[in-house]
Amino acid sequence: MIFEKLVGLIAEQFNVEADSITMETAFQDDLNADSVDIVDLSMALEEEFGIEELAEEEITTIVTVGDLVRFLQNKLD
């Protein structure tokens, strides 16, 4: 459920095909994300999942889509 929502957000934000996104997709290496992209994504996550603002320390630990899925699962539990 979280993964499917994320795939939609990531595909839209990074202008990539949704079916190219896996749990192993790396934001910087595979999606060429820079710090502005990450901030934009974090704001979209806050809105989509109703979570509080993500701290910079939290964001820097997220390297892959899988990392983000696990992070959100913990945040939403």
C-alpha distance (Angstrom), angle and dihedral (degrees) to the residues before:
residue distance angle dihedral
M1 . . .
I2 3.81 . .
F3 3.81 91.0 .
E4 3.81 92.5 52.1
K5 3.80 92.3 50.4
L6 3.79 90.7 47.0
V7 3.79 93.0 50.2
G8 3.80 89.5 56.1
L9 3.79 93.1 49.1
I10 3.80 94.4 44.3
A11 3.80 94.0 45.9
E12 3.79 90.6 51.8
Q13 3.79 95.7 43.3
F14 3.80 97.6 45.4
N15 3.81 95.9 33.2
V16 3.80 94.8 -124.0
E17 3.80 133.3 132.5
A18 3.80 111.6 -87.1
D19 3.80 92.0 -135.1
S20 3.81 90.4 58.8
I21 3.82 91.1 64.3
T22 3.80 117.7 92.8
M23 3.80 135.5 165.5
E24 3.83 86.7 -95.1
T25 3.81 95.3 53.6
A26 3.81 107.6 122.8
F27 3.79 117.1 -144.3
Q28 3.81 97.2 -141.9
D29 3.80 101.5 30.6
D30 3.80 100.5 38.3
L31 3.80 103.3 25.4
N32 3.82 98.4 31.4
A33 3.80 89.8 -129.5
D34 3.78 117.8 178.6
S35 3.79 127.6 -166.2
V36 3.82 92.8 -86.6
D37 3.81 90.6 52.9
I38 3.80 90.3 50.8
V39 3.81 92.5 50.3
D40 3.81 90.2 49.2
L41 3.80 90.4 49.2
S42 3.80 92.4 48.4
M43 3.81 90.6 52.9
A44 3.80 90.1 49.8
L45 3.82 89.2 49.9
E46 3.79 91.9 50.6
E47 3.79 89.8 52.9
E48 3.81 97.2 41.5
F49 3.80 97.4 45.0
G50 3.81 99.6 29.3
I51 3.78 94.1 -123.9
E52 3.77 128.1 146.8
E53 3.77 121.8 -100.2
L54 3.77 112.6 -63.8
A55 3.80 115.8 -118.5
E56 3.79 118.1 -126.8
E57 3.82 89.5 -118.5
E58 3.80 89.4 57.0
I59 3.79 93.4 48.1
T60 3.80 94.2 50.3
T61 3.82 91.6 58.2
I62 3.81 91.5 59.1
V63 3.80 111.3 89.5
T64 3.81 104.2 149.8
V65 3.78 137.0 31.5
G66 3.81 87.2 -107.7
D67 3.81 90.1 56.8
L68 3.79 88.8 52.9
V69 3.82 93.1 48.2
R70 3.82 91.0 52.2
F71 3.80 91.3 45.0
L72 3.80 91.8 52.5
Q73 3.81 92.5 45.6
N74 3.80 89.1 55.8
K75 3.80 92.6 43.8
L76 3.81 93.4 49.9
D77 3.83 97.5 45.1
